[in-house]
C-alpha cells in the first residue's frame, strides 16, 4: 500500500448554524490546517497515488480566503469539511481539519 499526505494552510471565514447559542454563529475566521491522506495499492500511470498539485487545486484554491458558507453546500463545521475533503480528493481516505490550536476534527473513510 502506498500512502501520501498533503498539508494545506488556509485562511477562511465561516458562520455555523447551531441548535444552541454560541459565538460561532457569528461570522468569524480561522487559520485552518488541513491534512489530507491518500492511499492506493497501485500507482497511477505517472507513478503517483494522487498528485499533490491536484489536492491543492481541489481544496486550497477553493477554500483559501473564502467565506466557507458561500462555497460549500453544508454547515461548514470542521467535521463536515473533513468529510467533504475525503469525498472530493482522489484516493483520500483520511483528513484532519484543525480550525485553531487544540481543535481538530478527523474523518476516515471506512473500507
Backbone atoms as SQL, in Angstrom:
CREATE TABLE atoms (id INTEGER PRIMARY KEY, chain TEXT, resi INTEGER, resn TEXT, atom TEXT, x REAL, y REAL, z REAL);
INSERT INTO atoms VALUES
  (1, 'A', 1, 'UNK', 'N', 0.862, -1.188, 0.000),
  (2, 'A', 1, 'UNK', 'CA', 0.000, 0.000, 0.000),
  (3, 'A', 1, 'UNK', 'C', 0.897, 1.236, 0.000),
  (4, 'A', 2, 'UNK', 'N', 0.559, 2.180, -0.867),
  (5, 'A', 2, 'UNK', 'CA', 1.260, 3.459, -0.930),
  (6, 'A', 2, 'UNK', 'C', 0.432, 4.514, -0.206),
  (7, 'A', 3, 'UNK', 'N', 1.110, 5.415, 0.497),
  (8, 'A', 3, 'UNK', 'CA', 0.443, 6.495, 1.221),
  (9, 'A', 3, 'UNK', 'C', 1.109, 7.816, 0.882),
  (10, 'A', 4, 'UNK', 'N', 0.321, 8.865, 0.737),
  (11, 'A', 4, 'UNK', 'CA', 0.838, 10.226, 0.630),
  (12, 'A', 4, 'UNK', 'C', 0.008, 11.122, 1.539),
  (13, 'A', 5, 'UNK', 'N', 0.632, 12.193, 1.962),
  (14, 'A', 5, 'UNK', 'CA', -0.032, 13.145, 2.857),
  (15, 'A', 5, 'UNK', 'C', 0.267, 14.548, 2.365),
  (16, 'A', 6, 'UNK', 'N', -0.774, 15.377, 2.291),
  (17, 'A', 6, 'UNK', 'CA', -0.626, 16.775, 1.868),
  (18, 'A', 6, 'UNK', 'C', -1.166, 17.671, 2.972),
  (19, 'A', 7, 'UNK', 'N', -0.363, 18.636, 3.401),
  (20, 'A', 7, 'UNK', 'CA', -0.762, 19.595, 4.434),
  (21, 'A', 7, 'UNK', 'C', -1.003, 20.935, 3.765),
  (22, 'A', 8, 'UNK', 'N', -2.161, 21.507, 4.036),
  (23, 'A', 8, 'UNK', 'CA', -2.557, 22.786, 3.441),
  (24, 'A', 8, 'UNK', 'C', -2.840, 23.790, 4.553),
  (25, 'A', 9, 'UNK', 'N', -2.435, 25.014, 4.344),
  (26, 'A', 9, 'UNK', 'CA', -2.772, 26.094, 5.274),
  (27, 'A', 9, 'UNK', 'C', -3.750, 27.014, 4.569),
  (28, 'A', 10, 'UNK', 'N', -4.859, 27.264, 5.229),
  (29, 'A', 10, 'UNK', 'CA', -5.948, 28.020, 4.616),
  (30, 'A', 10, 'UNK', 'C', -6.448, 29.075, 5.598),
  (31, 'A', 11, 'UNK', 'N', -6.641, 30.268, 5.109),
  (32, 'A', 11, 'UNK', 'CA', -7.294, 31.316, 5.890),
  (33, 'A', 11, 'UNK', 'C', -8.702, 31.453, 5.330),
  (34, 'A', 12, 'UNK', 'N', -9.690, 31.249, 6.185),
  (35, 'A', 12, 'UNK', 'CA', -11.071, 31.310, 5.707),
  (36, 'A', 12, 'UNK', 'C', -12.001, 31.648, 6.868),
  (37, 'A', 13, 'UNK', 'N', -13.167, 32.160, 6.500),
  (38, 'A', 13, 'UNK', 'CA', -14.192, 32.507, 7.490),
  (39, 'A', 13, 'UNK', 'C', -15.371, 31.555, 7.353),
  (40, 'A', 14, 'UNK', 'N', -16.125, 31.419, 8.426),
  (41, 'A', 14, 'UNK', 'CA', -17.368, 30.653, 8.378),
  (42, 'A', 14, 'UNK', 'C', -18.295, 31.129, 9.481),
  (43, 'A', 15, 'UNK', 'N', -19.523, 30.721, 9.356),
  (44, 'A', 15, 'UNK', 'CA', -20.571, 31.052, 10.320),
  (45, 'A', 15, 'UNK', 'C', -21.378, 29.766, 10.479),
  (46, 'A', 16, 'UNK', 'N', -21.451, 29.252, 11.702),
  (47, 'A', 16, 'UNK', 'CA', -22.119, 27.970, 11.913),
  (48, 'A', 16, 'UNK', 'C', -23.593, 28.131, 12.227),
  (49, 'A', 17, 'UNK', 'N', -24.365, 27.211, 11.751),
  (50, 'A', 17, 'UNK', 'CA', -25.783, 27.123, 12.091),
  (51, 'A', 17, 'UNK', 'C', -25.898, 26.065, 13.178),
  (52, 'A', 18, 'UNK', 'N', -26.239, 26.495, 14.392),
  (53, 'A', 18, 'UNK', 'CA', -26.243, 25.583, 15.540),
  (54, 'A', 18, 'UNK', 'C', -27.603, 25.583, 16.229),
  (55, 'A', 19, 'UNK', 'N', -27.872, 24.510, 16.943),
  (56, 'A', 19, 'UNK', 'CA', -29.143, 24.375, 17.662),
  (57, 'A', 19, 'UNK', 'C', -29.069, 24.970, 19.069),
  (58, 'A', 20, 'UNK', 'N', -27.989, 25.648, 19.385),
  (59, 'A', 20, 'UNK', 'CA', -27.796, 26.251, 20.699),
  (60, 'A', 20, 'UNK', 'C', -27.065, 27.583, 20.528),
  (61, 'A', 21, 'UNK', 'N', -27.085, 28.408, 21.565),
  (62, 'A', 21, 'UNK', 'CA', -26.404, 29.703, 21.495),
  (63, 'A', 21, 'UNK', 'C', -24.903, 29.515, 21.528),
  (64, 'A', 22, 'UNK', 'N', -24.231, 30.206, 20.625),
  (65, 'A', 22, 'UNK', 'CA', -22.776, 30.121, 20.561),
  (66, 'A', 22, 'UNK', 'C', -22.255, 31.321, 19.796),
  (67, 'A', 23, 'UNK', 'N', -21.081, 31.803, 20.183),
  (68, 'A', 23, 'UNK', 'CA', -20.481, 32.906, 19.430),
  (69, 'A', 23, 'UNK', 'C', -20.071, 32.454, 18.030),
  (70, 'A', 24, 'UNK', 'N', -20.017, 31.141, 17.804),
  (71, 'A', 24, 'UNK', 'CA', -19.639, 30.618, 16.479),
  (72, 'A', 24, 'UNK', 'C', -20.743, 30.778, 15.440),
  (73, 'A', 25, 'UNK', 'N', -21.925, 31.223, 15.867),
  (74, 'A', 25, 'UNK', 'CA', -22.978, 31.510, 14.890),
  (75, 'A', 25, 'UNK', 'C', -22.752, 32.861, 14.206),
  (76, 'A', 26, 'UNK', 'N', -21.797, 33.622, 14.717),
  (77, 'A', 26, 'UNK', 'CA', -21.401, 34.882, 14.092),
  (78, 'A', 26, 'UNK', 'C', -20.277, 34.600, 13.090),
  (79, 'A', 27, 'UNK', 'N', -20.207, 35.370, 12.032),
  (80, 'A', 27, 'UNK', 'CA', -19.143, 35.216, 11.050),
  (81, 'A', 27, 'UNK', 'C', -17.790, 35.452, 11.725),
  (82, 'A', 28, 'UNK', 'N', -16.890, 34.507, 11.563),
  (83, 'A', 28, 'UNK', 'CA', -15.552, 34.606, 12.154),
  (84, 'A', 28, 'UNK', 'C', -14.579, 33.795, 11.307),
  (85, 'A', 29, 'UNK', 'N', -13.291, 33.980, 11.528),
  (86, 'A', 29, 'UNK', 'CA', -12.295, 33.307, 10.700),
  (87, 'A', 29, 'UNK', 'C', -11.309, 32.482, 11.493),
  (88, 'A', 30, 'UNK', 'N', -10.626, 31.608, 10.772),
  (89, 'A', 30, 'UNK', 'CA', -9.579, 30.765, 11.333),
  (90, 'A', 30, 'UNK', 'C', -8.437, 30.671, 10.331),
  (91, 'A', 31, 'UNK', 'N', -7.271, 30.343, 10.835),
  (92, 'A', 31, 'UNK', 'CA', -6.165, 29.903, 10.001),
  (93, 'A', 31, 'UNK', 'C', -6.162, 28.382, 10.123),
  (94, 'A', 32, 'UNK', 'N', -6.800, 27.727, 9.170),
  (95, 'A', 32, 'UNK', 'CA', -7.012, 26.290, 9.183),
  (96, 'A', 32, 'UNK', 'C', -5.763, 25.557, 8.716),
  (97, 'A', 33, 'UNK', 'N', -5.550, 24.385, 9.271),
  (98, 'A', 33, 'UNK', 'CA', -4.551, 23.458, 8.743),
  (99, 'A', 33, 'UNK', 'C', -5.312, 22.194, 8.372),
  (100, 'A', 34, 'UNK', 'N', -5.273, 21.850, 7.102),
  (101, 'A', 34, 'UNK', 'CA', -5.984, 20.685, 6.598),
  (102, 'A', 34, 'UNK', 'C', -4.945, 19.682, 6.104),
  (103, 'A', 35, 'UNK', 'N', -4.975, 18.496, 6.668),
  (104, 'A', 35, 'UNK', 'CA', -4.048, 17.439, 6.277),
  (105, 'A', 35, 'UNK', 'C', -4.847, 16.334, 5.602),
  (106, 'A', 36, 'UNK', 'N', -4.531, 16.086, 4.342),
  (107, 'A', 36, 'UNK', 'CA', -5.232, 15.093, 3.533),
  (108, 'A', 36, 'UNK', 'C', -4.318, 13.887, 3.370),
  (109, 'A', 37, 'UNK', 'N', -4.857, 12.695, 3.653),
  (110, 'A', 37, 'UNK', 'CA', -4.086, 11.470, 3.482),
  (111, 'A', 37, 'UNK', 'C', -4.753, 10.623, 2.406),
  (112, 'A', 38, 'UNK', 'N', -3.935, 10.173, 1.450),
  (113, 'A', 38, 'UNK', 'CA', -4.417, 9.359, 0.337),
  (114, 'A', 38, 'UNK', 'C', -3.651, 8.040, 0.326),
  (115, 'A', 39, 'UNK', 'N', -4.292, 7.005, -0.209),
  (116, 'A', 39, 'UNK', 'CA', -3.612, 5.715, -0.304),
  (117, 'A', 39, 'UNK', 'C', -4.089, 4.969, -1.540),
  (118, 'A', 40, 'UNK', 'N', -3.232, 4.049, -1.992),
  (119, 'A', 40, 'UNK', 'CA', -3.573, 3.229, -3.144),
  (120, 'A', 40, 'UNK', 'C', -2.671, 1.998, -3.170),
  (121, 'A', 41, 'UNK', 'N', -3.227, 0.888, -3.588),
  (122, 'A', 41, 'UNK', 'CA', -2.431, -0.338, -3.753),
  (123, 'A', 41, 'UNK', 'C', -1.529, -0.225, -4.979),
  (124, 'A', 42, 'UNK', 'N', -1.962, 0.546, -5.967),
  (125, 'A', 42, 'UNK', 'CA', -1.225, 0.695, -7.227),
  (126, 'A', 42, 'UNK', 'C', -0.958, 2.173, -7.484),
  (127, 'A', 43, 'UNK', 'N', 0.156, 2.464, -8.098),
  (128, 'A', 43, 'UNK', 'CA', 0.436, 3.824, -8.519),
  (129, 'A', 43, 'UNK', 'C', -0.207, 4.064, -9.874),
  (130, 'A', 44, 'UNK', 'N', -0.574, 5.307, -10.147),
  (131, 'A', 44, 'UNK', 'CA', -1.167, 5.626, -11.452),
  (132, 'A', 44, 'UNK', 'C', -0.089, 5.613, -12.532),
  (133, 'A', 45, 'UNK', 'N', -0.455, 5.909, -13.748),
  (134, 'A', 45, 'UNK', 'CA', 0.479, 5.869, -14.876),
  (135, 'A', 45, 'UNK', 'C', 1.659, 6.829, -14.696),
  (136, 'A', 46, 'UNK', 'N', 1.488, 7.842, -13.855),
  (137, 'A', 46, 'UNK', 'CA', 2.545, 8.812, -13.590),
  (138, 'A', 46, 'UNK', 'C', 3.406, 8.423, -12.394),
  (139, 'A', 47, 'UNK', 'N', 3.114, 7.255, -11.783),
  (140, 'A', 47, 'UNK', 'CA', 3.889, 6.810, -10.633),
  (141, 'A', 47, 'UNK', 'C', 3.492, 7.479, -9.331),
  (142, 'A', 48, 'UNK', 'N', 2.223, 7.897, -9.230),
  (143, 'A', 48, 'UNK', 'CA', 1.737, 8.610, -8.037),
  (144, 'A', 48, 'UNK', 'C', 0.475, 7.960, -7.482),
  (145, 'A', 49, 'UNK', 'N', 0.246, 8.189, -6.196),
  (146, 'A', 49, 'UNK', 'CA', -1.048, 7.851, -5.582),
  (147, 'A', 49, 'UNK', 'C', -2.053, 8.912, -6.016),
  (148, 'A', 50, 'UNK', 'N', -1.721, 10.154, -5.755),
  (149, 'A', 50, 'UNK', 'CA', -2.512, 11.330, -6.115),
  (150, 'A', 50, 'UNK', 'C', -1.532, 12.482, -6.264),
  (151, 'A', 51, 'UNK', 'N', -1.684, 13.273, -7.272),
  (152, 'A', 51, 'UNK', 'CA', -0.786, 14.403, -7.487),
  (153, 'A', 51, 'UNK', 'C', -1.054, 15.467, -6.422),
  (154, 'A', 52, 'UNK', 'N', 0.004, 15.880, -5.717),
  (155, 'A', 52, 'UNK', 'CA', -0.142, 16.894, -4.670),
  (156, 'A', 52, 'UNK', 'C', -0.760, 18.182, -5.219),
  (157, 'A', 53, 'UNK', 'N', -0.426, 18.517, -6.449),
  (158, 'A', 53, 'UNK', 'CA', -0.976, 19.728, -7.052),
  (159, 'A', 53, 'UNK', 'C', -2.484, 19.616, -7.236),
  (160, 'A', 54, 'UNK', 'N', -2.975, 18.427, -7.562),
  (161, 'A', 54, 'UNK', 'CA', -4.421, 18.244, -7.702),
  (162, 'A', 54, 'UNK', 'C', -5.129, 18.451, -6.364),
  (163, 'A', 55, 'UNK', 'N', -4.517, 17.984, -5.281),
  (164, 'A', 55, 'UNK', 'CA', -5.097, 18.190, -3.950),
  (165, 'A', 55, 'UNK', 'C', -5.184, 19.691, -3.671),
  (166, 'A', 56, 'UNK', 'N', -4.115, 20.398, -3.970),
  (167, 'A', 56, 'UNK', 'CA', -4.100, 21.850, -3.754),
  (168, 'A', 56, 'UNK', 'C', -5.213, 22.525, -4.552),
  (169, 'A', 57, 'UNK', 'N', -5.369, 22.141, -5.819),
  (170, 'A', 57, 'UNK', 'CA', -6.408, 22.741, -6.667),
  (171, 'A', 57, 'UNK', 'C', -7.805, 22.437, -6.133),
  (172, 'A', 58, 'UNK', 'N', -8.036, 21.203, -5.708),
  (173, 'A', 58, 'UNK', 'CA', -9.381, 20.793, -5.290),
  (174, 'A', 58, 'UNK', 'C', -9.784, 21.373, -3.941),
  (175, 'A', 59, 'UNK', 'N', -8.816, 21.621, -3.071),
  (176, 'A', 59, 'UNK', 'CA', -9.141, 22.052, -1.708),
  (177, 'A', 59, 'UNK', 'C', -8.692, 23.486, -1.447),
  (178, 'A', 60, 'UNK', 'N', -7.404, 23.735, -1.490),
  (179, 'A', 60, 'UNK', 'CA', -6.887, 25.040, -1.089),
  (180, 'A', 60, 'UNK', 'C', -7.380, 26.168, -1.985),
  (181, 'A', 61, 'UNK', 'N', -7.346, 25.954, -3.281),
  (182, 'A', 61, 'UNK', 'CA', -7.746, 27.041, -4.180),
  (183, 'A', 61, 'UNK', 'C', -9.220, 27.393, -4.063),
  (184, 'A', 62, 'UNK', 'N', -10.038, 26.429, -3.650),
  (185, 'A', 62, 'UNK', 'CA', -11.465, 26.705, -3.455),
  (186, 'A', 62, 'UNK', 'C', -11.729, 27.393, -2.113),
  (187, 'A', 63, 'UNK', 'N', -11.031, 26.941, -1.059),
  (188, 'A', 63, 'UNK', 'CA', -11.363, 27.384, 0.293),
  (189, 'A', 63, 'UNK', 'C', -10.550, 28.575, 0.802),
  (190, 'A', 64, 'UNK', 'N', -9.328, 28.761, 0.322),
  (191, 'A', 64, 'UNK', 'CA', -8.459, 29.796, 0.883),
  (192, 'A', 64, 'UNK', 'C', -9.024, 31.192, 0.617),
  (193, 'A', 65, 'UNK', 'N', -9.074, 31.983, 1.676),
  (194, 'A', 65, 'UNK', 'CA', -9.587, 33.354, 1.651),
  (195, 'A', 65, 'UNK', 'C', -11.040, 33.431, 1.174),
  (196, 'A', 66, 'UNK', 'N', -11.807, 32.414, 1.538),
  (197, 'A', 66, 'UNK', 'CA', -13.228, 32.373, 1.179),
  (198, 'A', 66, 'UNK', 'C', -14.079, 32.424, 2.440),
  (199, 'A', 67, 'UNK', 'N', -15.335, 32.759, 2.248),
  (200, 'A', 67, 'UNK', 'CA', -16.339, 32.541, 3.284),
  (201, 'A', 67, 'UNK', 'C', -16.884, 31.146, 2.978),
  (202, 'A', 68, 'UNK', 'N', -16.591, 30.200, 3.836),
  (203, 'A', 68, 'UNK', 'CA', -16.903, 28.801, 3.552),
  (204, 'A', 68, 'UNK', 'C', -18.389, 28.564, 3.320),
  (205, 'A', 69, 'UNK', 'N', -19.229, 29.327, 3.963),
  (206, 'A', 69, 'UNK', 'CA', -20.677, 29.209, 3.750),
  (207, 'A', 69, 'UNK', 'C', -21.056, 29.513, 2.301),
  (208, 'A', 70, 'UNK', 'N', -20.249, 30.309, 1.618),
  (209, 'A', 70, 'UNK', 'CA', -20.538, 30.692, 0.238),
  (210, 'A', 70, 'UNK', 'C', -20.054, 29.657, -0.779),
  (211, 'A', 71, 'UNK', 'N', -19.106, 28.800, -0.400),
  (212, 'A', 71, 'UNK', 'CA', -18.530, 27.858, -1.371),
  (213, 'A', 71, 'UNK', 'C', -18.818, 26.395, -1.064),
  (214, 'A', 72, 'UNK', 'N', -19.317, 26.107, 0.127),
  (215, 'A', 72, 'UNK', 'CA', -19.631, 24.720, 0.491),
  (216, 'A', 72, 'UNK', 'C', -21.138, 24.581, 0.718),
  (217, 'A', 73, 'UNK', 'N', -21.731, 23.490, 0.265),
  (218, 'A', 73, 'UNK', 'CA', -23.191, 23.334, 0.350),
  (219, 'A', 73, 'UNK', 'C', -23.681, 22.692, 1.646),
  (220, 'A', 74, 'UNK', 'N', -22.988, 22.950, 2.758),
  (221, 'A', 74, 'UNK', 'CA', -23.362, 22.353, 4.039),
  (222, 'A', 74, 'UNK', 'C', -22.890, 23.259, 5.171),
  (223, 'A', 75, 'UNK', 'N', -23.345, 22.970, 6.378),
  (224, 'A', 75, 'UNK', 'CA', -22.907, 23.710, 7.561),
  (225, 'A', 75, 'UNK', 'C', -21.398, 23.461, 7.718),
  (226, 'A', 76, 'UNK', 'N', -20.546, 24.486, 7.579),
  (227, 'A', 76, 'UNK', 'CA', -19.106, 24.270, 7.491),
  (228, 'A', 76, 'UNK', 'C', -18.409, 24.055, 8.838),
  (229, 'A', 77, 'UNK', 'N', -18.818, 23.002, 9.526),
  (230, 'A', 77, 'UNK', 'CA', -18.093, 22.598, 10.731),
  (231, 'A', 77, 'UNK', 'C', -16.800, 21.914, 10.297),
  (232, 'A', 78, 'UNK', 'N', -15.845, 21.818, 11.194),
  (233, 'A', 78, 'UNK', 'CA', -14.587, 21.131, 10.875),
  (234, 'A', 78, 'UNK', 'C', -14.855, 19.679, 10.493),
  (235, 'A', 79, 'UNK', 'N', -15.813, 19.042, 11.161),
  (236, 'A', 79, 'UNK', 'CA', -16.146, 17.644, 10.861),
  (237, 'A', 79, 'UNK', 'C', -16.694, 17.495, 9.441),
  (238, 'A', 80, 'UNK', 'N', -17.617, 18.383, 9.076),
  (239, 'A', 80, 'UNK', 'CA', -18.190, 18.320, 7.725),
  (240, 'A', 80, 'UNK', 'C', -17.149, 18.634, 6.650),
  (241, 'A', 81, 'UNK', 'N', -16.244, 19.553, 6.943),
  (242, 'A', 81, 'UNK', 'CA', -15.187, 19.876, 5.982),
  (243, 'A', 81, 'UNK', 'C', -14.268, 18.673, 5.787),
  (244, 'A', 82, 'UNK', 'N', -13.905, 18.001, 6.863),
  (245, 'A', 82, 'UNK', 'CA', -13.044, 16.816, 6.762),
  (246, 'A', 82, 'UNK', 'C', -13.688, 15.747, 5.886),
  (247, 'A', 83, 'UNK', 'N', -14.975, 15.505, 6.076),
  (248, 'A', 83, 'UNK', 'CA', -15.681, 14.513, 5.254),
  (249, 'A', 83, 'UNK', 'C', -15.708, 14.949, 3.791),
  (250, 'A', 84, 'UNK', 'N', -16.002, 16.211, 3.546),
  (251, 'A', 84, 'UNK', 'CA', -16.045, 16.728, 2.175),
  (252, 'A', 84, 'UNK', 'C', -14.701, 16.545, 1.474),
  (253, 'A', 85, 'UNK', 'N', -13.603, 16.817, 2.175),
  (254, 'A', 85, 'UNK', 'CA', -12.277, 16.658, 1.572),
  (255, 'A', 85, 'UNK', 'C', -12.063, 15.204, 1.154),
  (256, 'A', 86, 'UNK', 'N', -12.383, 14.266, 2.036),
  (257, 'A', 86, 'UNK', 'CA', -12.200, 12.848, 1.701),
  (258, 'A', 86, 'UNK', 'C', -13.066, 12.455, 0.507),
  (259, 'A', 87, 'UNK', 'N', -14.264, 12.988, 0.431),
  (260, 'A', 87, 'UNK', 'CA', -15.158, 12.665, -0.689),
  (261, 'A', 87, 'UNK', 'C', -14.748, 13.363, -1.987),
  (262, 'A', 88, 'UNK', 'N', -13.956, 14.425, -1.909),
  (263, 'A', 88, 'UNK', 'CA', -13.584, 15.235, -3.072),
  (264, 'A', 88, 'UNK', 'C', -12.261, 14.816, -3.702),
  (265, 'A', 89, 'UNK', 'N', -11.286, 14.476, -2.879),
  (266, 'A', 89, 'UNK', 'CA', -9.929, 14.217, -3.363),
  (267, 'A', 89, 'UNK', 'C', -9.773, 12.748, -3.750),
  (268, 'A', 90, 'UNK', 'N', -9.203, 12.505, -4.930),
  (269, 'A', 90, 'UNK', 'CA', -8.968, 11.135, -5.395),
  (270, 'A', 90, 'UNK', 'C', -8.077, 10.368, -4.420),
  (271, 'A', 91, 'UNK', 'N', -8.507, 9.167, -4.085),
  (272, 'A', 91, 'UNK', 'CA', -7.776, 8.239, -3.214),
  (273, 'A', 91, 'UNK', 'C', -7.648, 8.708, -1.763),
  (274, 'A', 92, 'UNK', 'N', -8.340, 9.782, -1.386),
  (275, 'A', 92, 'UNK', 'CA', -8.285, 10.239, 0.008),
  (276, 'A', 92, 'UNK', 'C', -9.027, 9.240, 0.885),
  (277, 'A', 93, 'UNK', 'N', -8.464, 8.963, 2.046),
  (278, 'A', 93, 'UNK', 'CA', -9.112, 8.053, 2.990),
  (279, 'A', 93, 'UNK', 'C', -9.219, 8.675, 4.386),
  (280, 'A', 94, 'UNK', 'N', -8.448, 9.754, 4.645),
  (281, 'A', 94, 'UNK', 'CA', -8.448, 10.373, 5.964),
  (282, 'A', 94, 'UNK', 'C', -8.132, 11.852, 5.811),
  (283, 'A', 95, 'UNK', 'N', -8.773, 12.669, 6.647),
  (284, 'A', 95, 'UNK', 'CA', -8.497, 14.101, 6.639),
  (285, 'A', 95, 'UNK', 'C', -8.593, 14.644, 8.054),
  (286, 'A', 96, 'UNK', 'N', -7.621, 15.461, 8.414),
  (287, 'A', 96, 'UNK', 'CA', -7.642, 16.208, 9.676),
  (288, 'A', 96, 'UNK', 'C', -7.868, 17.667, 9.348),
  (289, 'A', 97, 'UNK', 'N', -8.792, 18.281, 10.059),
  (290, 'A', 97, 'UNK', 'CA', -9.047, 19.711, 9.892),
  (291, 'A', 97, 'UNK', 'C', -8.836, 20.371, 11.250),
  (292, 'A', 98, 'UNK', 'N', -7.803, 21.205, 11.320),
  (293, 'A', 98, 'UNK', 'CA', -7.518, 21.954, 12.545),
  (294, 'A', 98, 'UNK', 'C', -7.977, 23.382, 12.320),
  (295, 'A', 99, 'UNK', 'N', -9.012, 23.784, 13.077),
  (296, 'A', 99, 'UNK', 'CA', -9.528, 25.135, 12.880),
  (297, 'A', 99, 'UNK', 'C', -8.855, 26.139, 13.802),
  (298, 'A', 100, 'UNK', 'N', -8.273, 25.664, 14.876),
  (299, 'A', 100, 'UNK', 'CA', -7.496, 26.512, 15.778),
  (300, 'A', 100, 'UNK', 'C', -6.652, 25.590, 16.654),
  (301, 'A', 101, 'UNK', 'N', -5.707, 26.144, 17.349),
  (302, 'A', 101, 'UNK', 'CA', -4.838, 25.335, 18.195),
  (303, 'A', 101, 'UNK', 'C', -5.687, 24.535, 19.190),
  (304, 'A', 102, 'UNK', 'N', -5.526, 23.242, 19.149),
  (305, 'A', 102, 'UNK', 'CA', -6.238, 22.380, 20.092),
  (306, 'A', 102, 'UNK', 'C', -7.596, 21.896, 19.614),
  (307, 'A', 103, 'UNK', 'N', -8.090, 22.380, 18.476),
  (308, 'A', 103, 'UNK', 'CA', -9.396, 21.955, 17.960),
  (309, 'A', 103, 'UNK', 'C', -9.221, 21.291, 16.598),
  (310, 'A', 104, 'UNK', 'N', -9.304, 19.972, 16.594),
  (311, 'A', 104, 'UNK', 'CA', -9.065, 19.177, 15.383),
  (312, 'A', 104, 'UNK', 'C', -10.204, 18.194, 15.193),
  (313, 'A', 105, 'UNK', 'N', -10.695, 18.121, 13.956),
  (314, 'A', 105, 'UNK', 'CA', -11.706, 17.122, 13.592),
  (315, 'A', 105, 'UNK', 'C', -11.078, 16.180, 12.567),
  (316, 'A', 106, 'UNK', 'N', -11.415, 14.901, 12.662),
  (317, 'A', 106, 'UNK', 'CA', -10.855, 13.887, 11.774),
  (318, 'A', 106, 'UNK', 'C', -11.986, 13.092, 11.154),
  (319, 'A', 107, 'UNK', 'N', -11.866, 12.837, 9.860),
  (320, 'A', 107, 'UNK', 'CA', -12.799, 11.939, 9.177),
  (321, 'A', 107, 'UNK', 'C', -11.991, 10.875, 8.454),
  (322, 'A', 108, 'UNK', 'N', -12.384, 9.618, 8.633),
  (323, 'A', 108, 'UNK', 'CA', -11.766, 8.497, 7.934),
  (324, 'A', 108, 'UNK', 'C', -12.832, 7.739, 7.178),
  (325, 'A', 109, 'UNK', 'N', -12.526, 7.414, 5.932),
  (326, 'A', 109, 'UNK', 'CA', -13.433, 6.609, 5.119),
  (327, 'A', 109, 'UNK', 'C', -13.324, 5.162, 5.613),
  (328, 'A', 110, 'UNK', 'N', -14.483, 4.532, 5.778),
  (329, 'A', 110, 'UNK', 'CA', -14.484, 3.138, 6.169),
  (330, 'A', 110, 'UNK', 'C', -14.218, 2.286, 4.946),
  (331, 'A', 111, 'UNK', 'N', -13.388, 1.258, 5.116),
  (332, 'A', 111, 'UNK', 'CA', -13.092, 0.367, 3.986),
  (333, 'A', 111, 'UNK', 'C', -14.228, -0.598, 3.739);
